[in-house]
Each structure stands twice: as structure tokens, then as C-alpha cells.
Amino acid sequence: MTTSTRGDVKDLSLAARGKDRIEWAAKDMPVLRLIRERFAKEQPLKGVRMSGCLHITTETANLAITLKAGGADLVLCASNPLSTQDDVAAALVSEYGIPTFAIKGEDEEVYYSHINAVLDHKPNMTMDDGCDLVSTLHTKRTELLDNIVSGLEETTTGVIRLKSMEANKVLRFPVLAVNDSDTKHMFDNRYGTGQSSLDAIIRSTNILIAGRTVVVFGYGWCGRGVASRAHGLGANVIVCEVDPTRALEAVMDGYRVMPGVEAAAQGDILITVTGDINVIDQKHLENIKDGALIANSGHFNDEINIPALEKLSTGKRRVRDFVDDYTYSDGRHVYLLAEGRLVNLSAAEGHPASVMDMSFANQALGAEYMLKQGKDLEPRVYTIPTEIDKQIASLKLQSMGVRIDTLTEEQESYLNSWESGT
């Protein structure tokens, strides 16, 4: 472990490899590259002290480099104990001069010491992935709140927590819900989570997905993506939902829909993507099929009732990296992946760079927007303006060599009029 005022990382000697991988990701992030080029010229974030609690990956590194190019005084920590790529953390510190506090496998004590370390930076702006940074600010570091102009939040889970803070009138500064922009949740959550979750399950287990029954708990954008990718690999997909409209959509998309307890008895692979607690609860675990794999792609491992799993088990052993075998008294075996933490970043590399290109373009342009507007906004949760969202989509299409139509003046006039009819 290497500790200094520049951060806390596992091993700085890993930096060269991390730099190579950061550059590899950069080639698939053309929108962020265009933003970085403009930021370097205009310096829209000059002098802003920014603290980020994010997954320390190659894609996040490219966001960090962009923010620094724009003038931000940035420090980073991990937003999950298992999602850090240690070579990337080392490269951020030694190759790019961005203080980073992140070590893969860090325990809870170190995790929160790292959050406090980036808050010691006395930020003017926060960038969060799960709301742990903002939550800590509002509970244990309240002396820093007057420094904050605004914040940004990346995830569904974090937005849920922030909206709860807003509803309870405890949120002290405006936060931009990056997750709610179309170019984030429609692509990152669906295509990114869909592919990376299945990638992680395959990497950690080396099983064949075709012919197996995959149960997806939750049919939001992440659930849609997981179900689609599992189906594409030949799985028989069951969806479990509490929202009748989403459940109906899943039926119309061709999936079986049933209560989770029934699905647990049939599923070979159970995947949670809801942002809620105890989605796989004791009743599911009691009914679960022998040999079932359990994985979570939500932000927190609360989605799986791990204490109940421990209670039901007579033994536990690590059988592969990121695979724990829980043995029941009746002889059944249940396999928990990545300790119930978000499997795609714990047991694999997270989302592909090409989809994070849009998500992190939202973060970069969102930071620029909130710096300009934050002082005039009430302490609420906001969505990124539609014009920024569409700008990102246009840049992405341009980078892919895709051209689209434009409305004629006649069509524009027609859409803005009310007189025409049958």
C-alpha cells in the first residue's frame, strides 16, 4: 500500500500498466475527448475544488483527466470497496497528478477514511456514485456544507437517496441527477449494465448461459438490459417486478413474469438490479434452487439479505475468485458472487468505455452547468437540461459516422402551430 498526501493506493509501480489501459479506454470515448479539448482551452472549472466518490476505473480516469484539463482541483476516492482497478488508481496519482484514495478490497473502515480524506479537500463541488459522499457531508462533516455550491450524482441508487433527502428537507445544496438524463440511463444502464453484468458472471464462473434460467429482479433500464443480454445468450428469462406497468412491459417483451419466491425455485442465476433492500430475502433463499448463483448489479449489497443467507447456511467456502459457496443443512449449495456487491465492477471491468463516454460527458458538461447555475438553484435534485443531453447524443452519432435528418422550416412551423387539422 502506498500512502501519501497525493492519495492512498495499493502500489504505485502499477502505474505504467494503468496508463496503458486508460489510453486504451480513451480511444472509445470520442465525445469526452472533444469536451476535454474545449475544456483545455476555456478552463470552465478553473479554481473549483472538486471531490469525487466514483468507481476508479479506466473510464472514470478519462473523466478525471477531462475535469483536470478544465481547471478543476480534483481529488478522488472509490465509491465501492471492490470496484477499484489498482493500476488505474496508481496511474491517476503518479502519471496524471490526481490524488486518489482507493484500494481494491479495502474494508469499511478504510473506505470511509478515504471518503473523509477527499472531504478534507474542502470541496466546492461533489461528484458522487451512490450518495455516500453527500450522505457523509450531511451527517458527519456538516462544517463543510457552506463551501458547497452544487453536486452531481451518477446512479439510480444515489438519486433515490437524494430525492429522499429533498423530500425530508435535509438536502443543503442543489444536486444534478446525471442518471436521469436520457444519454445516461437509456444507454449506460441498459446496454452497459446488461453487457457488463453478464460478462462478470461468465468471467467469475465460466458457465454457459444458454439453456439456463436467469431471474432478473427489477425491470427498470438496468433490468431491461440484463434481461435482453441474457436472452441474447440463450437464457430462459424470468422477470420479477413490483410495478405493474414494468411487469406488463416485460410480458410484452416476451419474458415470463412471476413473484420472486416462485422464480427462486426455478432460477439457475438470480440477478438483482433495483436499488432497494432485501430484494432477495430470506423467503427467497429458503425456496432457492440447489446450485443457484446469486449476483447483484445494484449499487449496494443490501439488495441481497446476506445475513439471512449466513443464517441458513452451515458452511461457507471460497471456490473461485469472487464465488462463495454457501452450504445448507439439507445439502443444497448456493453461490454468491462478489460478496453481493455490484458484480459487474467487482468481478469484471464494469461498463465498456463507449457507453461510459456518454455518461461521463454528462458528468463533465453537468459540472460546467452546475458551476454556472448552482448558486441560483434551491437545494433540490435537478435533471440535466435537454439541450445538453441532445448535444451529447449528436456528438456520439457524429463520432460513429451516423447522419440523421433535420426538420424543414415547413415541418418546424407545422409542429409549432395549432390551426392545421383534418
N, C-alpha and C positions, 0 to 999 in steps of 0.2 A: 504493500500500500504506500502510495506517495502522497504526503500531506504538506501543504504549504498555503501561503496567503493566496495563491493562484488556484487553489482547489484541493480536492481530495479524490484521487483516482487510484486504481489498482496498481498500474505500472506504466511509467512514462516511456519505457523502452518499446511499448506497443504503438507509439505514435505514428511511425512511418507506415505501418500497415493500415492504421486508421485513416491516414491521409489518402492513401490509395483508394480505399473504399468510399470515402467521402467524394472524391473526384469521380469515381465510377457512378455514384448516385446522381451527381450533378449533371451528367450527360442526358439524363432522363427528366430533368427539371428545367425546361427551357423558359417557362413563364417566370419562375423565380429568378432565373438568370437575367431576364430583361428588367425585372424590378430592381435587382441588385445593381445593374449598370446605371439605372436612373438614380437610385439612392446614392451611389458613389459620387455622382455629380452634384446632386441637390442637397444632400445631407439633411433630410427632413427630420431625423431623430437626434440631431446633434445635441449633446449635453444631457440627454434623457438617461436617468439611471433606471435600468430595467432588470427585474429579477424574473427568471423563468423557471417553472417547475414542469418539465417536459420529459418525454421519453428520450433518452440520449442515444440516438440512432444516427445513421449516415444522413438521413433526410432532415432530421432536426438540425444537424450540424450545418447543412446548407442554409436553413433558415437563419441560424445564429450568425453565420458569416454575412448574410444579407443585412440583418439588423445592425451588425457592427459597421458594415460598409455605409449604412445610412447615418452613422454617427452615434448610435446607442452605446452607452456604457453598460455592458451586459454581463450578468453572471447567471449560471445555470445550475440546477440540481435535477435529480431524477424524480419522475412522478410515479415510479413503481420500483420496488426493490429488485425485481427480476428482469426489467426491460433494458437495462443499460448494456451497451456494447462497449466493453472496456477499452478497446483500441481506439474507438471514436472519442471517448472521454479524454484519453491521453492526448490525442491529436488536437482536440479543441484547446487544451491547456498549452501544449508545447509548440504546436505548429501555427495556431491561429490566435493565441494570446487571449482566450476567453476563459476566465476562471470557471471551473466546472467541479461540482461536488457530486460524484456518482460512482458507485461500485456495484457491479452485478452481484446479487446475493446478499447485499447489506441487510442487517437486521433492523427492526423497527426503531431502536434507539438511534442508530446511525442515520437512518432515513430522516428522522425528524431533526437530528442535529444538522443535517445538510440543508433542510428547509430553513432552519434558523440561520444558518451561515449565509444563505443568499438574501435573507431578510435583513441581515446586518449591513447589507449594501445600501440600506435606506432608499428603497426604490421609489420612483415617481410613477412607474407603470409596472403592472404584473402581467405575466403570461402563464396561464395555468392549464393543466391537463388533468382534470378530476377535482379541482377546487380545494386541494389540500393546502396550497399556499394562501389562498384567500381566507380559508377557514382558520388557519393558524394566525393570520393577521388579526382577525376579528375576535379571537379568543385569548391568545397568549402574547401577541405583540401589538396591542392596541395603541401603544405610544407612537407607532409608525404610520397610523392611518391618515394623519393630517398631511403627510408627504405625498399621498397617492392621488394622482389626477384621474386615472382610469385603469381598467384591466381588460384582459381578453381571456376567454375560455374556449378550449378546443373540443370538449367531449360532451356527449349526451348526458353522462352521469354528472359532470360538473355543472351543466346548465340546470339540471333538476335541482341540485343543491342550491345554486344561486337564486333560482326562482322561489325556492322555499325561504331563503334569507330575505328576498324582496317582499314576499307576502307577509313575513313576520316583522317587517320594517326594521331589520337589523343591518342590512347592507349599507355600507358607508360611502361607497363610490360607484360610479357607473361602470358596467362591465359589458363588453361586446361578446355576444354569443356567436363565435365563429362557427360553431357546429350547426347553427340554424341557417347558414347560407346554402343556397342550392348547390353551388360548386364544391361544397364540403360534404354535406350529408348524403346527397344523391350519388356521389361518386366514391369518396373515401369510405363512408360507412357501408355502402352496398358492395362495390367492386373490391375495395381494399380489404375490408373485414372478411368478405366472402372468400377471397383467394387466400389471404394470409392465415386465416383460421384453419382451413383445410390443409394448407401447407404445413403448419405447425403440428397438426395431428399426425400427418403422414411422416414427417421428419422424426417425431419422438417415438412413434410406434412401429413404423414400416409396415402398416397394414394395408390391405386392399380395401378401398371404399366401395367399389362396385359390388352390388348384391347385398350390402348391409343396410340395416335400418338406422337412419340418422334422425334423431328427435331434436328439433330446434325450438327452444323456449323463447318466444318473442318474435313478432313479425313486423318490427319496425324496419328501418332501412338496413340495419346490420343483419337482422334475421332474414330479410329478403335475400340479401347477398349470400349468406351461409347456405340457405335452402337451395338457391339457384346453383351454386357451385357444387354442393353435394349431389344434387340431381344430375348435374352435368358429368359427374364422375361415376354415375351409375347407381347411386344410392336410392333406396326407397325412403322418402322423406315424410315425416310426421311433424306437424306444427302444433304447438301449444300456445294459446293466447287467452287473455282476459278481455280484450277489446273486441266486441262483436264485428265491427267493420273490418278490422285487420284479419280476424278469423275468416270472415266471408271472402276477403281478397285471397287468402291462402287457399281456400277451397276452389275459388275460380282459377287460381294459378295451377291447379291440378294436384295439390297436396292433400293428404289426409289430415284432418283436424280432430283432436280429442283432448280430454283432460290429461294433465301431466301424469297423474298416478297410473292411468291406463297405459300411457305411452311408455312409462318407465319399465313396464313389464315386457315391452316389445323391443325397446331400443338397444342397438349394439353400441351406438355412440350418442351421448346426450350433450348438447351444447347450449349454454345459456348466453343470451345477448339482450338483456332487458334493462339493466341499471337499477334493479330492485334487489331486495334482500330475501334470502331463503327461497329462491325460485325452485331449486331442487332442495326440498325439505325432508324431514325425517320420514314422512309418509311415502315420499317417492323412493327414498333409499331403502325402506323396508320392502317395497314392491319390486325393486330393481332386478333386472335380468342378470343371471350369472355371466360374468365375463364382460360386463358393460364398461365402456370407457366414459368418463365424465370430464368435460372441458368447459371452461368459461372464457368468453371473449368480451365480457363486460369489464368495466374498469377495475372494480373491486372484487375480491374473492368472496364477498358477502353473498353473492348470488347462489353459492352452494353452502348448505349448512354443514360445514366441515366438522364442528363439534359433534353433531348427530352421527356423522359417518364414523368418527372415532369411537363414539359410544357403542355403535352397532358392531364394531369390529373386535376381534380377539387378537389380531396381529396386523402389523404393517411392515412392509419392506420395500426398498427402492430396487426395482427390477431393471430399469433402464434410466438413462438421464431423463429427468422430468416425468417419470412414470412411477407412481407409488401404488403398490398392490395392497389393498385392504381385504383381509380375510374375515368372513362372517362365521358365526358359530355353526351355521348349518352347512358350511363348506363353500358357499358362494364367494367369488372373487370380484371385487370392484376396483377399477383402476382410475385413479385421479391424476390428471395431467397438470404439470406445472404448479402443483400445490394449490390449484384452484384459481391461480392468478391469470391475468389475461394471456391466453395461451399463445396467441399469435406473436407477441413480443417476448414472451418468456422462453418459449421453446423454438422460436424461429426468429426472423428478422423484421417482423411487422409488415406494414403495407409496402407495396412496390413504390419506387420513387416517382413514377409517372403520375400516380394518383395523389401522392402527397404534394406534388408540385402545385396542385390547385389548393389544397388545404393550407399549405404554408404561404401561398400567395395571398390567401385571405388573411392570414396572421400578419404578414408584413404590411399589406395595404390597410388592414384594420388598425394596426398600431399607428400608422400615419394619420388615419382618420380620427382616432380617439385622442391623439395628442392635440389635434386642432379643435375638436369639439368637446372633449371631456369636461373642461371647466364650466361649460354651459349646460351640461346634462345633469339631470337628477340621478340619485343613486338607485338606478334600476338596471334591468337586463335589457340590452338592445340587440337588434339584428343589423348586420352589415347592410349598408344601402344597396338597393337593387342595381344601381348603375355600376358599382364596384364589382358586384357579382357577375354581371354581364360582361364587364371588361375582362375579367379573368377567363370566362368561357370563350370569349372572342380570341384572346391571346393563345389559349390552348388549342383552339381549332386552327389558328394560323400556324402554330408550331407543328401541327400534324399534317399540314398541307391541304386542309379541308376548306372549301369555299362554300358560302351559303348565299341565298337570295336576299335582296333588300326590297322594302316596300316602295312602290311608286308614289308620287305625290297624290295621285288619284286614290290609291288604296289608303294612304295615311288620312286623307280627308274623309273618306268613307267611314273609317273606324272611329273618327272623332265626331261624326255627325249623328243626328237622330232623325232627320227628316225622311231619309230613304226607307222604303218598305216594299211590301208586295203591291 
